[in-house]
Amino acid sequence: MEEIIKLAPIAGAAGVQEPLLVLRPRRGWQRLGLKDLWQYRELLYFLCWRDIKVRYKQTALGVAWAILQPLMTMVLFSLFFGKLAKMPSDGIPYPLFVLTALVPWMFFSNGITQSAGSLVENASLLKKVYFPRLAVPIASIIAGCVDFLCSFVLLIGMMLFYGIVPSASVVWLPFFLALACIASLGVGLWLSALNVQFRDVRYVIPFLTQLWLFATPIAYPSSLLSEPLRTVYGLNPMVGVVEGFRWALLGTETSPGPMLLVSAVASVLVLLTGAFYFRRMEVTFSDRV
């Protein structure tokens, strides 16, 4: 966004006094500009569609990668953690226990990876025209919903194979998915803005997601922790999402409870701080990208 500064009138070509307007970028903390984002909603749609086409362009397996990635990870976890380490799974078959957590986790990790590099990848676009820069990482997150739907179909097939039917708690599933979107977008906004300034951020992201993977109850249940540590564990936003998916789809007895509230608050805080930091640094994107 630019701010308009009116200076002293100057004489025009016909001697008419005309005001002089100077446009310059705003400094400091700014509004989120959600109204501008809504006005450019058609651009957001085309950015999402472009990201989806680019993601699967010239790929041998296409959307099958969205199924193979959680499937192969489930097999490895089931072998090493389920068979060898004898990790508990709250009475749920271990492969299904892991896959239910991997589906939202893959959506989250792929979202932050794609959104973190989205500004640098769209450098030519950022330098040419004005549009709300928030649209770029948001489009990356929305485009990841295609992968989520493909892997979710695999999850439904696994549930049918084990004869598990979701209970009435499944109505909460859209809320947990929205929580995963909020967490992914919040972290993605932080990383995308930092990646413009420090290009080595892209090398940190794989290490960060790997650590985050084992800090999330995917291969193990959060029931291993007793209160109040289990509630504090919810400071990891994906803890509430993963346990929420298991509770909504598999009917596990360990419902998220207070841990879900902590995860929701943490996700919203990450999103708000990331959005304001992104907007603060937005004026430097065109120069640094």
C-alpha positions in Angstrom: 0.0 0.0 0.0 1.1 3.5 -0.7 0.4 6.7 1.2 -0.5 9.9 -0.7 1.2 13.1 0.3 -0.1 16.4 -1.0 2.5 19.1 -1.5 2.2 22.7 -2.5 0.4 23.4 -5.8 2.5 23.9 -8.9 1.7 25.8 -12.1 0.5 23.5 -14.9 1.1 23.9 -18.6 -1.8 26.4 -19.0 -0.8 28.3 -15.8 -3.4 26.5 -13.7 -2.4 25.6 -10.2 -2.4 21.8 -9.8 -1.7 19.8 -6.7 1.5 17.8 -6.6 1.0 14.2 -5.3 3.8 12.0 -4.2 3.2 8.2 -3.7 5.6 6.4 -1.4 5.3 3.1 0.5 4.1 3.1 4.1 6.6 2.5 6.8 6.4 0.6 10.1 3.5 -1.7 11.2 0.6 -1.7 8.8 -2.9 -3.0 8.5 -3.4 -6.5 7.2 -5.1 -5.2 4.1 -7.8 -7.9 4.0 -10.1 -5.6 2.0 -7.4 -5.4 -0.8 -7.0 -9.2 -0.7 -10.8 -9.6 -1.3 -10.7 -7.1 -4.2 -8.0 -9.3 -5.8 -9.8 -12.6 -5.2 -9.8 -13.4 -8.9 -6.0 -13.1 -8.9 -5.9 -15.4 -5.9 -7.9 -18.0 -7.8 -5.6 -17.8 -10.8 -2.5 -18.1 -8.6 -4.0 -21.2 -7.0 -4.8 -22.8 -10.4 -1.3 -21.9 -11.7 0.4 -23.5 -8.6 -1.7 -26.7 -9.1 -0.8 -27.0 -12.8 2.9 -26.2 -12.2 3.1 -28.7 -9.3 2.0 -31.6 -11.5 3.5 -30.5 -14.8 5.9 -32.9 -16.4 5.6 -35.4 -13.6 5.6 -39.1 -14.3 3.1 -40.0 -11.5 1.1 -36.8 -11.1 -1.2 -36.7 -8.2 -0.1 -40.2 -7.3 2.8 -38.6 -5.4 0.2 -37.3 -2.9 -0.7 -40.9 -2.2 2.7 -42.5 -2.3 4.3 -40.1 0.1 2.1 -40.8 3.1 1.8 -44.5 2.1 5.5 -45.2 2.1 6.0 -43.1 5.3 3.3 -45.2 6.9 5.0 -48.4 5.9 8.4 -47.3 7.3 6.9 -46.1 10.6 4.9 -49.3 11.0 8.0 -51.3 10.5 10.4 -49.5 12.8 8.1 -48.0 15.4 5.2 -50.5 15.3 7.0 -53.8 14.8 10.4 -53.2 16.3 9.8 -50.5 18.9 6.3 -51.8 19.9 5.0 -48.3 20.1 1.4 -48.1 21.6 -1.4 -46.8 19.4 -4.4 -46.3 21.7 -6.0 -49.6 20.6 -6.0 -48.6 16.9 -4.2 -50.7 14.3 -0.8 -49.1 14.1 -0.7 -48.5 10.3 -4.1 -46.7 10.5 -3.0 -44.9 13.6 0.0 -43.4 11.8 -1.7 -42.7 8.5 -4.5 -40.7 10.2 -1.8 -38.4 11.6 0.3 -38.3 8.4 -2.5 -37.0 6.2 -2.8 -33.6 8.0 0.9 -33.5 8.7 1.8 -33.9 5.0 -0.6 -31.0 4.2 1.1 -28.9 6.9 4.7 -29.6 6.0 4.2 -29.3 2.2 2.3 -26.1 2.8 5.1 -24.4 4.7 7.7 -25.6 2.2 5.8 -24.3 -0.8 4.7 -21.0 0.8 8.2 -20.3 2.2 9.7 -20.1 -1.3 6.7 -18.6 -3.0 7.9 -15.0 -3.0 11.3 -15.8 -4.4 9.8 -18.0 -7.1 7.4 -15.2 -8.1 10.2 -12.5 -8.1 9.4 -11.4 -11.7 5.7 -10.9 -10.8 6.5 -9.0 -7.6 8.7 -6.5 -9.5 6.2 -5.7 -12.3 2.8 -5.1 -10.8 1.1 -4.2 -7.5 -1.2 -6.7 -5.9 -1.6 -7.9 -2.2 1.6 -9.9 -1.6 -0.3 -12.0 0.9 -2.0 -13.7 -2.0 1.2 -15.5 -3.0 1.7 -17.7 0.1 -2.0 -18.1 0.6 -2.3 -19.5 -2.9 0.4 -22.0 -2.1 -1.5 -23.3 0.9 -4.8 -23.5 -0.9 -3.2 -25.4 -3.8 -2.0 -28.0 -1.3 -5.7 -29.0 -0.7 -5.5 -31.2 -3.8 -2.8 -33.3 -2.3 -4.8 -33.5 1.0 -7.9 -34.7 -0.8 -5.9 -37.5 -2.6 -4.3 -38.7 0.6 -7.6 -38.5 2.5 -9.1 -40.9 -0.1 -6.3 -43.3 0.8 -7.1 -42.8 4.5 -10.8 -43.6 3.9 -9.8 -46.8 2.1 -7.6 -47.8 5.0 -10.5 -47.2 7.4 -12.8 -49.4 5.4 -10.1 -52.1 5.2 -9.9 -52.2 9.0 -13.7 -52.0 9.3 -13.7 -48.7 11.2 -16.6 -46.3 10.7 -16.3 -42.7 11.9 -18.6 -41.7 14.8 -20.6 -38.5 15.1 -17.4 -36.7 16.0 -16.5 -36.6 12.3 -18.5 -33.3 12.1 -15.5 -31.6 13.8 -13.1 -32.7 11.0 -13.4 -29.4 9.0 -12.5 -27.5 12.1 -9.3 -29.5 12.5 -8.5 -29.0 8.8 -9.0 -25.3 9.2 -6.7 -25.3 12.2 -4.0 -27.0 10.1 -4.5 -24.4 7.4 -4.1 -21.6 10.0 -0.9 -23.1 11.4 0.6 -23.8 8.0 -0.2 -20.3 6.7 1.1 -18.7 9.9 4.5 -20.5 9.7 4.6 -20.0 5.9 4.2 -16.2 6.3 7.1 -16.0 8.7 9.3 -18.2 6.5 8.4 -16.5 3.2 9.2 -13.0 4.5 12.4 -14.3 6.1 13.4 -16.1 3.0 13.4 -12.9 1.0 16.0 -11.4 3.4 18.0 -14.5 4.2 18.2 -17.0 1.4 19.6 -19.7 3.6 16.2 -20.1 5.2 15.4 -22.6 2.4 18.2 -24.9 3.9 16.7 -24.6 7.3 13.2 -25.7 6.3 13.9 -29.4 5.7 15.7 -29.6 9.1 12.8 -27.7 10.8 10.1 -29.9 9.3 12.0 -33.1 10.3 12.4 -31.9 13.9 8.7 -30.8 13.9 7.7 -34.3 12.6 9.1 -36.0 15.7 7.9 -33.3 18.0 4.3 -34.1 16.8 2.5 -37.3 18.0 2.5 -39.1 14.7 4.6 -42.3 15.5 3.4 -42.2 19.1 0.3 -41.1 21.0 0.1 -38.0 23.2 -1.5 -40.2 25.9 2.1 -41.2 26.9 2.2 -37.8 28.6 0.3 -37.1 31.8 -1.4 -33.8 32.7 -0.4 -31.0 32.8 2.4 -31.8 30.4 -0.1 -33.1 27.8 -1.9 -29.7 27.8 1.4 -27.8 27.5 2.4 -30.1 24.6 -0.5 -28.5 22.8 1.7 -25.4 22.2 2.8 -27.3 19.1 -0.2 -26.4 16.9 -0.1 -29.7 15.0 -0.6 -31.7 18.3 -4.2 -30.6 18.5 -4.7 -31.2 14.7 -3.3 -34.7 14.8 -5.1 -35.8 17.9 -8.2 -34.1 16.6 -8.1 -36.1 13.4 -7.7 -39.4 15.3 -10.5 -38.5 17.7 -12.9 -37.4 14.9 -12.2 -40.3 12.5 -11.1 -43.2 14.7 -13.0 -42.5 17.9 -10.0 -42.7 20.2 -10.7 -42.3 23.8 -8.0 -39.6 24.3 -10.0 -36.6 23.0 -8.0 -33.4 22.5 -9.6 -31.6 25.4 -7.7 -28.6 26.8 -4.8 -29.5 24.6 -6.9 -28.5 21.5 -7.6 -25.1 23.0 -3.9 -24.5 23.5 -3.1 -25.6 20.0 -5.9 -23.4 18.5 -4.6 -20.3 20.4 -1.0 -21.0 19.4 -2.1 -21.4 15.7 -3.9 -18.1 15.8 -1.0 -16.3 17.4 1.4 -17.6 14.9 -0.9 -16.5 12.1 -1.4 -13.0 13.4 2.2 -12.4 14.2 3.3 -13.8 10.9 0.8 -11.7 9.0 1.8 -8.5 10.6 5.5 -9.3 10.2 4.9 -10.1 6.5 3.1 -6.8 6.0 5.9 -4.9 7.8 8.5 -6.4 5.5 6.4 -6.2 2.4 7.8 -2.8 1.3 11.3 -4.4 0.9 10.2 -7.4 -1.2 10.6 -5.9 -4.6 14.1 -4.6 -3.8 15.4 -7.7 -2.1 13.7 -10.5 -4.1 
